[in-house]
Amino acid sequence: MRFMMLMIPLGYENAPPGVQLDPERVAAMMRYNEALKDAGVLITLDGLHPPSTGARVSFATGQPIVTDGPFAEAKEVLGGYWMIEVASRAEAIAWAKKCPASANEIIEVRQVQEMADYSPEVQEIVAGFGDLKT
């Protein structure tokens, strides 16, 4: 089972472009990342630049509308993610609990949809995408 662990750093929605990370916190996080890798559960991971450097494309009018960050209505935003492969939801949560997160950080754990989760009709439609995982 694949799971995404989504890092939600509270206050990151207001971080300026080029915000600098605390080297001690980065070192602690790298030790955690190494533990995930050594356990053989880590698929990939990435940190994300703050929303102030991003853009949102919305379709409320039926046409794409681009809004540059920061986003005034944002209360929680992603700061990064890990993609892991483990045997169960409980194991994914156990890994999230080991993260050296600070008091202003939340990790949301979400299972990735696998092909078997879809109806036969949907499986047939997406079968043409070859090696892409869904």
C-alpha positions in Angstrom: 0.0 0.0 0.0 1.3 3.4 -0.9 0.7 6.4 1.3 1.5 10.1 1.1 2.5 11.8 4.2 1.8 15.5 3.6 3.7 18.0 5.8 1.5 21.0 6.7 3.6 23.6 8.5 1.2 26.1 10.1 2.2 29.7 9.1 3.9 28.6 5.9 1.0 30.2 3.9 2.6 33.6 4.8 6.3 32.6 4.2 8.1 34.9 1.9 10.0 33.7 -1.2 13.5 32.5 -0.3 12.5 31.7 3.3 15.6 30.1 5.0 15.4 26.8 6.8 16.9 26.1 10.3 19.9 23.9 9.7 19.3 21.9 12.9 15.7 21.2 11.9 16.9 20.1 8.4 19.5 17.8 9.9 16.9 16.2 12.2 14.6 15.8 9.2 17.4 14.2 7.1 18.0 11.6 9.8 14.2 10.8 9.7 14.4 10.6 5.8 17.4 8.3 6.1 15.4 6.0 8.5 12.6 5.8 6.0 15.1 4.9 3.3 17.0 2.4 5.4 13.7 0.7 6.3 13.0 0.3 2.5 9.6 2.2 2.7 10.6 5.5 1.1 9.6 5.9 -2.6 10.2 9.6 -3.0 10.1 12.9 -1.0 10.2 16.6 -1.8 10.0 19.9 0.0 7.9 22.7 -1.6 8.6 26.4 -2.0 6.2 28.6 -0.1 2.8 29.5 -1.6 4.0 33.0 -2.2 6.0 31.7 -5.2 3.1 29.5 -6.5 0.0 29.9 -8.6 -3.5 28.5 -8.5 -5.5 27.7 -11.6 -9.3 27.7 -10.8 -12.1 26.8 -13.1 -15.2 28.2 -11.4 -16.3 30.2 -14.4 -15.6 27.3 -16.8 -12.4 29.1 -18.0 -9.0 28.8 -16.3 -8.2 31.8 -14.0 -4.7 32.1 -12.6 -4.1 33.6 -9.2 -0.5 34.2 -8.1 0.4 33.4 -4.5 0.3 34.1 -1.7 -3.3 33.1 -1.3 -5.3 35.2 1.2 -7.9 32.5 1.9 -5.3 29.8 2.6 -5.2 28.5 6.2 -3.1 25.4 5.7 -0.7 24.7 2.9 1.7 21.9 2.0 5.3 22.3 2.8 6.4 18.9 1.4 5.6 15.3 1.2 6.9 11.7 1.4 5.6 8.8 -0.6 6.0 5.6 1.2 5.1 2.0 0.6 4.1 0.0 3.7 1.8 -2.9 4.6 -1.0 -0.9 6.3 -2.5 2.4 7.3 -1.3 1.7 10.9 2.3 1.4 9.7 2.0 4.6 7.7 0.7 6.4 10.8 3.5 4.9 12.9 6.1 6.4 10.5 4.4 9.8 10.6 4.5 9.7 14.4 8.3 9.2 14.2 8.8 12.4 12.3 10.8 15.1 14.2 8.1 17.7 13.4 7.8 20.8 15.4 4.8 22.0 17.4 3.6 24.1 14.4 3.6 21.1 11.9 0.9 18.6 11.0 1.4 15.4 8.9 -1.7 14.3 7.0 -1.5 10.6 6.0 -3.4 9.7 2.8 -3.6 6.3 1.0 -2.8 6.4 -2.7 -5.5 4.9 -4.9 -4.4 1.7 -6.6 -5.8 0.3 -9.8 -7.7 -2.3 -7.8 -9.6 0.4 -6.0 -11.4 1.4 -9.3 -14.4 -0.1 -11.0 -13.7 -2.3 -14.0 -15.0 0.5 -16.3 -12.5 3.0 -14.8 -9.7 0.4 -15.0 -10.4 -0.1 -18.7 -10.3 3.7 -19.3 -6.9 4.2 -17.5 -5.3 1.0 -18.8 -4.0 2.9 -21.9 -1.6 5.0 -19.7 0.9 2.2 -19.6 3.4 2.4 -16.7 1.8 5.3 -15.0 0.7 4.4 -11.4 -2.8 5.4 -10.4 
